[in-house]
Amino acid sequence: MTTDLSRRGFLAGGGTAAVTTFGFNLEAATAVAKELKIARTTQTHSVCPYCAVGCSVVIHTLGDKARNVKPAVVHIEGDPESPINRGTLCSKGASLKEFVNSDLRLTRPKYRAPGAADWKEISWEEAFEKMARRMKETRDAGFEEKDSQGRTVNRLANLAMIGGCTDTNEVNYLLGKFRFGLGVLGYENQARL
Ligand code: SF4
């Protein structure tokens, strides 16, 4: 086999081009390697939690269906069907897999009692109970039925709510119902979905 590959062409083309030129076609091997990374994964559509752009992501999880295997997130990529990011992610979003798999990631609620120096892990039930109790006490202490001129306002100015960038329209709709039901005026949300 003859080749007209120059030294400059070899260097500019990189290994793949060079090997292809020398008679090896790496397309099949490359395709297999690509397939292996996400082969047999379960795909879950979600939203990047980092900023208000709200890029959609596809999370690839391995092991969901196998016995005695702990599911593991092996790959996260931009969702090509999203009109927001069209399959792309910024460098922060592209590092999402490390965030999900980090040992430092909080997955359980923590509580630091008044005056205590340390946080202790509590159950979700205990966390919900504590939040509900504090909201009730705060509302009881701050609810205004009438303003200074006797007009009905039914408002709560001593409690505010914030949302996150992964809150969807549906979540925000429910949050709106919830806060108006309580009389909460202060509300901010990063979500632009
Ligand atoms: S991928 Fe980047 S731009 Fe998109 S939501 Fe995440 S942090 Fe924001």
Residues whose N, C-alpha, C, O or C-beta is under 5 A from the ligand:
A	BS01	SF4	C48 Y50 C51 V53 G54 C55 L89 C90 K92 G93
